[in-house]
Amino acid sequence: MQCYILFRYTQKHICNATYFLDIPKNIYAMLHIPHCGIMAVAKLPFKVGIPVEDEYFIDRESELKELEQHISSHSNVCLLGLRRVGKTSLLRRAIRDMQDVVMVYVDCHGVTDKRTLAGKIANEIKDAYIERTGDGKFRDAIAKHLKAGWDKIAFRLVEMELEIGGYFRVRMGIGKKEVDAEELFESALGYADILGKTKEKRFVIIFDEFQDIGTSWKDDDIKRLRAIVQRQKHVGYIFCGSSPTFMSSLVDNRDAPFYRQLEKIRVGPLPEEAARTFIESRFHVCGYDISNEALETMLALTRCIPDYVQRLGAAAANMTKKIDNTVVSKAYEQVLLKMDSEFRNLLSSLGQRSPTYTPILIGFSRHNTIAEASRAVGYDLKKSTRQLAYLQNIGLLEKAGRGDYEITDPVFKDWLQRNFS
């Protein structure tokens, strides 16, 4: 879906800029715009808060090439990087580009149990297969049995096509509390392998934000998942997450079930030149001018993190067509204001785990060394080893050296400094 700004021009200036989605041909008549009005439609230069595609996708050519090579060679992948660096956009680009593979995207964010996860997996496999192949017979068979209602679909599924029967076994099991959740989870993943075999298709299941489920699993759960991954012949896996400690441990920890079984791809901030080129081109193609000084300020404030590049660019574009350093500074204040509630909710959720998280973050927003950060907040942070480890695990802190820590999100760090001085 494309987002546009619809402008109405007068002889002297633009007025009444209005946002629309997918403007139809008769939009002018619907809006009762005078016939004498001169109309122009312009794309927004930046997109905020959603995975981006096409011209909004910022250079990730090397990561994309590496990911596609691993998929083509039937290797399983661990894709890791901090929040806001564009991992989901990268995955969606791979889904779009690799037409010979059925890419199944499963968002694990907020998933609390394997029964729920099994339902998501089964549905995403079905939808991805139909969308990628356009298999009308398969779609019609699914629709036919859905109309019958779950209570009418008995376990006489052996009479159906094998792949459809597998799908309904999983879906029926989800509604039956007596069915073991582990069995449901294995059946859902097995459904992709069955479908791949019967339809002669290669599947790749993507678990995005995998740490949301993986960190709550026991070691035996990860081992069972590894066993499933190893025995499947028609399915590959991508485990993607924003918890560097947990995701790295999947690959690097000698005692981890997936040790040396996943190809690791790390996604970080953009190369500075790539970010500079993207910002310049997006402003230019949409009719904006940006000064060199303003461009350098944008790079410094965002640290070339894609989400912040998009947010700051969008805020500046909403102010004027001529972007100078003053505009960027004002736009940055708007970004901080819009992020305020998200950052406060983050501190609140951490505070529910332990009251020491807030002073730890405040301390390291001012100083990198544990000694100086402790003095800044009047609390010995050396006593909070468990909390420090957790903040690293979720990607808010990273160790910069012995006794040195750094807050990974530059905007969050600035927000902490401003609000807890």
C-alpha positions, 0 to 999 in steps of 0.5 A: 500500500502506497502512502501519498500527500495530496496537495492543492495549489493556489496561485501563490502557495500550497495549502491544505496538504492531506494524507491519503492511501491508494488514491483512486481515480475519482478522488478529486470528485469525492473531495469536492475539489474545485475544477480550477485547482491544480493537483499534484501527488507526491510520495513521502520521502521516509516511512516510519514504524513499519518494515520498509520495501522498494525505494525506502529500503536502505542499502543492505546488499551484502547482508541480503546476498549472504542470506540468500546464499545460505538459503540457496545452499540449504543452510540454517541461519542465525540473523542477529542485530539490535532493535531498529537496525532493519532486520525485519525489512531485510527478511521481507526483502528476501521473501520478495526476492526468492521466488523459488522458495516458500518463505514462511514468516512467523513473528514470535513477539508476544507469543507466550506458549507453544500451543499459540506458536503452533497455530501461528506456524500452521496458518503462516505455512498455509498462507505462504504456500498459497500466496507463493504458488497460487495453488487454487486446488489447495486453496479451494480444498482448505476453504471447503473444509473451513466452511464445514466448521471445526466440529464437522471435521473428524479425524477421517482426514486420511481421505483428504490430500495428505498435506491438507489433512496435516494442516487440519490435524494441527488446527484441530489439535490447537482447540483440544486442550488435552493434546500435548503442546509439544506434539502440536508444535512438532506437528506444525513444523512437520506440516511444512516438511510434508507439504514440501515433499508432496508439492516438491517445494522448498520451505524456509521458516523464519522465526522473527524475534526468536528470543521472545520464546527462546529465552523462556525455553529450557535447554531440552526444548531447544534440543527438541527443536534442533532434532526437528530441524536436523531431520527435515529434508524440505525445510530450512530455518532462519532464527532472527532476534534482537537479543545479541547475548541469547542469539549469539549463544545459539551459535557460539556456546559450545554447550548450546544445541545449535553450536556450529549448526547455524550460519551467523549474520550480524546486522548493525547500523548502516555504513555511513556512506550508505546512510548519507546516500540514502538520505540525500536521494530520498530528499532529492527525489521528493523535491527537498533540499538538504544542506551538507551541515544538516545531513552530517547532523542527521548522521550524527544524531541517528548513528546511521540506525535505519529506524532513526534515519527514517524517523528524523527524516520524516519529521524534518520533511514535515516542516519544510522543503529546505532542510537546514541544521535548525530544521534537523535540530527541531525535528530531532526534538519532535522525535524525542517527544514521540519516543517519550512514552515508549521509553517510559514504558520500557523503564516501567516494565524493567522496574517491575523486574527490579528497581535497580534497572533505572539507576543502572541505565541512568548511570551508563547514560552519563559514563561508560565505566562502572565506577563513574556510573556508580558515583553518578547515581550513588549506587554501587552497580557492581552489586547488580551483576544479574541485572547487567547481564539481563540488560546485555541479553535484551540488547540495551547494554553492550560491554565495551571493555573490562568494567565498561558498558555502553547504552546501545540506543543513542536516542534512548541514551540522550533521552535518559540524559535529558530526563534524569540529569 
